Amino acid sequence: MFSLNNVFYVQAGLGTLANIFLLFFYTIIILCHRSKPMDLISCQLTFVHIIMVITGWDIFTTDMFDLLNIENDFICKATSYLNRVMRGISICITCLLSVFQAVTISPNTSLLAKFKYKFKKYMISSFFYFWSFNLSFSINRIFYTGAYTNVSETNQLKVTKYCSLFPMDYIIKGLISTMTALRDVFLVGVMLTTSAYMIIILFRHQRQCMHLHSDSHLRASPEKRATHIILLLVFFYVVMYWIDFIMSSRTVLLWMYDPVLLTVQKFVINAYPTITPLIQISSDNRINIMIKNMQKVCHQIFFKV
């Protein structure tokens, strides 16, 4: 029977390998082929998810730093800060992905149409802003996270086997929580708004195609297929986000260590960066073609041998 740790290893290993493969694919596309803005966004998201998965579970990082003989306090600060930064960038890029697809499929008569040819310029600026904002916004994790000292007087909140959150001033805690909530609610709101807009566009397109008896063309549309994938990713992200939000709020408000709840929360947090690359790999025809070509090359090599 699989233990809980084995489940974590499977999730972390699957997520890491899938994202590394996807990062390798997008890097080749960007450097060697004519890439699309969507490829740049997906490449950024994949890189973020690799770090997010690795730092999300202490099963990898603890063993690694033990081998390097690095103090637990540094491990806790580094992994907590990096994971928090990557989570912030992940929601920002997922939101950007949703906005980009809404702009892409918008009719030429809509207000969003004027951004179609300027989006790449705005996209590079957005990446710089996302990284700068989240690197500075999450700096509090360095000061309020450290190694668990097993001293009850310090009122620490244990979050992993070796790490804990230190108590902070109520004003600072309220300010950080409010700013985080405002950021996340705004971005989730944008994602839901653009998703609703895309659903309306698809519905209108579907109705027009049915009226013209050309529904087969709509089914074969790459834009429609890409939109369905992004809608699926956004829906999955929003569901995972609210589950994580409820669990995080309960833990912080009660300031109580619940190992079962924290374990489930970690599993939920890493579900999105694990599932996302699998969906992208299965839905991108270029990847399927590349895999088939690799299989042909391997077959030829082994056949000659």
C-alpha positions in Angstrom: 0.0 0.0 0.0 1.3 3.4 -1.0 2.2 5.7 1.9 1.3 9.4 1.8 4.9 10.3 1.1 4.9 8.1 -2.0 1.8 10.0 -3.3 3.7 13.2 -2.8 6.7 11.9 -4.6 4.6 10.8 -7.5 2.8 14.2 -7.8 6.1 16.2 -7.4 8.0 13.9 -9.8 5.2 13.9 -12.4 4.8 17.7 -12.2 8.6 18.4 -12.4 9.2 16.0 -15.4 6.2 17.2 -17.3 7.1 20.9 -16.8 10.8 20.3 -17.7 9.7 18.5 -21.0 7.3 21.4 -21.8 10.0 24.0 -21.0 12.4 22.2 -23.3 9.8 22.2 -26.1 8.9 25.9 -25.8 12.6 26.8 -25.6 13.2 25.1 -28.9 10.2 26.7 -30.5 11.2 30.2 -29.3 14.9 29.9 -30.3 14.6 27.8 -33.5 11.2 28.5 -34.9 8.7 31.3 -35.4 7.1 31.5 -32.0 3.8 32.9 -31.0 3.0 35.2 -28.0 1.2 32.2 -26.5 4.5 30.2 -26.5 6.3 33.0 -24.6 3.5 33.1 -22.0 3.5 29.3 -21.7 7.3 29.1 -21.4 7.2 31.6 -18.5 4.4 29.7 -16.8 6.2 26.4 -17.2 9.4 27.7 -15.7 7.5 29.2 -12.7 5.7 25.8 -12.2 9.0 23.9 -12.0 10.3 26.0 -9.1 6.8 26.0 -7.6 6.6 22.2 -7.5 10.2 21.8 -6.3 9.8 24.3 -3.4 6.2 23.2 -2.7 7.2 19.9 -1.1 10.0 19.8 1.6 10.6 16.1 0.7 13.0 17.2 -2.0 14.5 20.4 -0.6 15.2 19.1 2.8 17.2 16.1 1.6 19.1 18.2 -0.9 20.1 20.8 1.7 21.0 18.1 4.2 23.5 16.7 1.7 24.9 20.2 1.2 25.1 20.7 5.0 23.1 24.0 4.9 21.2 25.2 8.0 17.5 24.6 8.3 16.8 28.3 8.9 18.2 29.2 5.4 16.3 26.3 3.8 13.0 27.5 5.3 13.5 31.1 4.3 14.6 30.3 0.8 11.9 27.7 0.0 9.1 29.7 1.6 10.1 32.9 -0.2 10.6 31.3 -3.6 7.3 29.3 -3.4 5.4 32.4 -2.4 6.9 34.4 -5.3 6.2 31.6 -7.8 2.6 31.3 -6.6 2.1 35.0 -7.1 3.7 35.0 -10.6 1.6 31.9 -11.5 -1.7 33.6 -10.9 -0.5 36.7 -12.8 0.6 34.7 -15.9 -2.5 32.6 -15.8 -4.5 35.8 -15.8 -2.4 37.1 -18.7 -3.0 33.9 -20.6 -6.7 34.3 -20.2 -6.6 38.0 -21.3 -4.4 37.2 -24.3 -6.8 34.5 -25.6 -9.8 36.8 -25.1 -8.0 39.5 -27.2 -7.1 36.9 -29.8 -10.6 35.6 -30.5 -12.3 39.0 -30.1 -14.0 40.3 -33.3 -12.3 43.0 -35.2 -15.1 45.4 -34.3 -14.6 45.0 -30.6 -12.6 47.3 -28.3 -10.1 44.6 -27.6 -9.2 44.3 -31.3 -6.8 47.2 -31.2 -4.6 45.3 -28.7 -4.1 42.3 -31.0 -1.0 43.7 -32.7 0.4 45.5 -29.6 0.0 42.6 -27.2 3.6 41.3 -27.6 5.0 44.6 -26.6 2.7 44.8 -23.6 3.4 41.2 -22.7 7.2 41.7 -22.2 6.5 44.7 -20.0 4.0 42.6 -18.1 6.6 39.8 -17.4 9.0 42.4 -16.0 6.2 43.9 -13.8 5.0 40.5 -12.6 8.5 39.4 -11.5 9.4 42.8 -9.9 6.1 43.1 -8.0 6.1 39.5 -6.6 9.8 39.5 -5.7 9.3 42.6 -3.6 5.8 41.8 -2.4 6.8 38.5 -0.9 9.9 39.8 0.9 8.1 39.4 4.3 8.5 35.6 4.0 12.2 36.0 4.6 11.7 37.8 7.9 8.7 35.8 9.3 9.8 32.3 8.3 12.5 30.2 9.9 13.5 26.9 11.4 11.1 25.4 14.0 12.7 25.7 17.4 10.3 23.7 19.5 9.8 26.5 22.0 6.2 27.1 22.9 6.8 30.6 24.2 7.5 31.9 20.7 4.0 31.1 19.5 5.3 29.7 16.2 3.0 28.2 13.6 4.6 25.0 12.3 4.0 24.6 8.6 6.4 21.8 7.7 8.5 19.3 9.6 11.3 21.8 10.1 9.8 25.2 9.3 7.4 27.6 11.0 5.9 31.0 10.7 6.8 33.5 13.4 4.1 35.8 14.9 3.9 39.3 13.4 2.2 42.5 14.4 -1.5 42.6 13.8 -1.3 45.7 11.7 1.4 44.2 9.5 -0.4 40.9 9.2 -3.7 42.7 8.3 -1.9 44.9 5.7 -0.2 41.9 4.1 -3.4 39.8 4.1 -5.4 42.7 2.7 -3.0 43.4 -0.1 -2.7 39.7 -1.0 -6.4 39.3 -1.0 -6.9 42.4 -3.2 -4.3 41.2 -5.7 -5.8 37.7 -5.9 -9.4 38.8 -6.0 -8.6 41.3 -8.8 -6.7 38.7 -10.9 -9.3 36.0 -10.4 -12.0 38.5 -11.2 -10.2 39.4 -14.5 -9.9 35.6 -15.3 -13.6 35.0 -14.7 -14.6 38.1 -16.7 -12.4 37.2 -19.7 -13.6 33.5 -19.5 -17.2 34.7 -19.5 -16.4 36.9 -22.5 -14.8 34.0 -24.4 -17.8 31.7 -23.7 -20.1 34.4 -25.1 -17.9 34.7 -28.2 -17.8 31.0 -28.7 -21.6 30.8 -28.3 -22.1 33.5 -30.9 -19.7 31.8 -33.3 -21.4 28.5 -32.8 -24.8 29.9 -33.5 -23.5 31.7 -36.7 -21.8 28.5 -37.9 -24.9 26.4 -37.3 -27.0 29.0 -39.2 -24.5 28.8 -42.1 -24.4 24.9 -41.9 -20.6 25.0 -41.4 -20.3 23.6 -37.9 -17.5 21.3 -39.0 -15.3 24.3 -39.7 -15.9 25.5 -36.1 -15.0 22.2 -34.6 -11.7 22.2 -36.5 -10.8 25.8 -35.5 -7.5 26.1 -33.6 -8.7 29.2 -31.9 -11.7 27.3 -30.5 -9.5 24.4 -29.3 -7.0 26.8 -27.6 -9.9 28.7 -26.0 -11.4 25.5 -24.6 -8.0 24.6 -23.1 -7.5 28.0 -21.5 -11.0 28.0 -20.1 -10.3 24.5 -18.6 -7.1 25.8 -17.0 -8.7 28.9 -15.7 -11.6 26.9 -14.2 -9.2 24.4 -12.6 -7.0 27.2 -11.2 -10.0 29.1 -9.7 -11.3 26.0 -8.0 -7.9 25.1 -6.6 -7.3 28.7 -5.5 -10.5 29.0 -3.5 -9.8 25.6 -1.8 -6.3 26.8 -0.9 -7.7 30.2 0.2 -10.2 28.6 2.6 -7.6 26.3 4.1 -5.0 29.1 4.5 -7.5 31.5 6.1 -8.5 28.8 8.6 -4.8 28.1 9.5 -3.8 31.8 9.9 -6.9 32.9 11.8 -6.8 30.0 14.2 -3.0 30.1 14.3 -3.0 26.3 14.8 -0.9 23.6 13.4 -3.0 20.9 11.7 -0.7 18.4 9.9 -3.5 16.8 7.9 -4.9 20.1 6.7 -1.5 21.4 5.7 -0.7 18.2 3.9 -4.0 18.4 1.9 -3.3 22.1 1.3 0.1 21.4 -0.2 -1.4 18.7 -2.4 -4.0 21.2 -3.6 -1.4 24.0 -4.2 0.7 21.6 -6.4 -2.3 20.2 -8.3 -2.4 23.1 -10.7 1.3 23.2 -11.7 1.2 19.4 -12.1 -2.0 19.1 -14.2 -1.4 22.2 -16.4 1.6 20.8 -18.4 -0.2 17.5 -18.9 -3.2 19.3 -20.4 -0.9 21.4 -22.6 1.1 18.5 -23.8 -2.0 16.5 -24.7 -3.6 19.4 -26.5 -0.7 20.9 -28.5 -0.5 19.2 -32.0 3.1 20.4 -32.4 4.2 18.3 -29.4 2.4 15.3 -30.8 4.1 15.7 -34.1 7.5 16.1 -32.4 6.9 12.9 -30.3 5.9 11.0 -33.5 9.1 12.2 -35.3 11.2 11.2 -32.3 9.6 7.8 -32.3 10.4 7.4 -36.1 14.0 8.4 -35.5 14.4 5.9 -32.6 12.7 3.2 -34.7 15.1 3.8 -37.6 18.1 3.8 -35.3 17.1 0.5 -33.6 16.0 -1.0 -36.9 19.5 -0.3 -38.4 21.2 -1.8 -35.3 
